[in-house]
Amino acid sequence: MHEMECRVLSIQSHVVRGYVGNKSASFPLQVLGFEVDSINSVQFSNHTGYSHWKGQVLTADELHVLYEGIKLNNVHHYDYVLTGYTRDTSFLEMVVDIVQELKRANPNLVYGVYPSLSPLCYVPENLHPVYKNKVVPVADIITPNQFEAELLTGKNISTEKDAVEVMDLLHKMGPDTVVITSSDLPSRLGDRFLVSLGSQRTLMPDGTKSTQRVRMEIPKVDAVFVGTGDLFAAMLLAWTHHYPNDLKTACEKTFSVMHHVIKRTISYAHELAGPGRKPSPPQLELRMVQSKADIEDPAIVMEATVLTL
Amino acid sequence: MECRVLSIQSHVVRGYVGNKSATFPLQVLGFEVDSINSVQFSNHTGYTHWKGQVLTAEELNVLYEGIKLNNVNHYDYILTGYTRDTSFLETVVDIVQELKRLNPKLVYVCDPVMGDQGSMYVPENILPVYRDQVVAVADILTPNQFEAELLTGRTISTEKDALDLLHQMGPDTVVLTSTDLTSPHGDQFLARIRIEMPKVDAVFVGTGDLFTAMLLAWSHHHPNDLKAACEKTVSVLHHVIKRTITYANEMAGPGKRPNPAQLELRMVQSKKDIEDPDIVVEATIL
């Protein structure tokens, strides 16, 4: 059996306990056979949704030093780069410099960005222009939620048509693959569902561009999860790798994995919390290692509709 | 399975040593792994270049405080390996002692990394910390022959003496991972085993970390059966190393010696062997 040779550079947070950032992305990618090089942008005891958190952050300079080490050994060759939640503009600018250099070393490199911009996650506003003007132009895959998509494009989404226009705007800004991970758009299946949309632009042999757009109705969950956006971005990277011209399948696999992990997590959290009690952040940590089989081979539990416009 | 490990080891961006070597296999076997990265380096120090940052004892304490403040400082296992800093190691001992007070059943698995083949590759002042503080609170210890000699203060001519002395210092389970006696000897209170392992013609980095992590896992599943635990552990190492050598030689090309980058353990590719290792060695009960 021929082994997959695919190396990802993931620059995300590390938490001692729990599943966000690199803790959320590495194990599933490794389980799927990817080599994962990980630069930890911070080391915290746990994510910031707990009552307390403590730890240390990596500066832009320290990030550069780590990258220098990799480069000096001439092993700075990656197929993918993956980034997520960042708070620091100079750190993010250093990431962009690194991505640009890695792309010069490997023009086929794919850069996946989870543009975490929600103010709820303490992201300062001065990060927005860095994302818009520097990060998105070099991104190949991007996974904003509705709020983040609106922020990056300056356009509001009230209808599916708006969402398609926003995704087209994002394509123009850079990435060929865009997935709006969640939106307020009304679902065909009622108010227990939310709508996600995806769009992938491919270059045809005759030089024209073709765009596949998909829509998914996702069951809502009655809990706040942390780390799911990071897991989503990592799994979309993995499944678009296996289905490079088939966003429909890549999305079905990715959203299905999310469904299995979240379902397992909710059951466990409620068991731990007890009847009628709201689970705490530690109890709501994703059941990642327990979901290994679902990560390796997710049973498809939702269908994406291809939009014909 | 609900089993939580606290692993305090190095992190490398690229490659498999320390936490990078221990975490994935333990997670694949269903363990929850909380990991404190004692350093973050670009790669291990066997490459031509390496760069990065180290965690101070104070910063380690801060991270532990965060876990404690959330009242989630409950572990079934602790795992430590290569450490160069005496105050860091002393802080580790404090943390272990506190965690043991909270869970008296906690098992501390300690690889007392100090050197090999007669020379130390850590500062000499680490030895007294291991000898006088760490080993006393360890439950499973995985020294090589040189480290066993440093800890006991004796040259090892018979395994029995070394193992008895090490038991007296603390751990109920001791595995001498390699000896000039050409075979490692394991010892669990009242049970002694011996395993013959084929030598490999290459220098690997991270194998000790993988060994210790897998010994943790397999002794968890075979708690009163060191024979089975060691057979599984050594077998996993065999499969990973064999796959790694093949790949490294392929990458290097005929007649050329593989470099450190090429010799990185084929960890993710060995997932199936990690999950369910074919037993390829037999331990003899002495």
Interface residues (C-beta under 8 A of the other chain):
Chain A: E3 H14 V16 R17 S26 F27 Q30 V31 G33 F34 E35 V36 D37 S38 I39 N40 Q43 F44 S45 N46 Y50 S51 H52 W53 K54 G55 Q56 L58 E62 V65 L66 Y67 E68 G69 I70 L72 N73 V75 P282 M288 V289 Q290 K292
Chain B: H11 V13 R14 T23 F24 Q27 V28 G30 F31 E32 V33 D34 S35 I36 N37 Q40 F41 S42 N43 Y47 T48 H49 W50 K51 G52 Q53 L55 E59 V62 L63 Y64 E65 G66 I67 L69 N70 V72 A261 M267 V268 Q269 K271
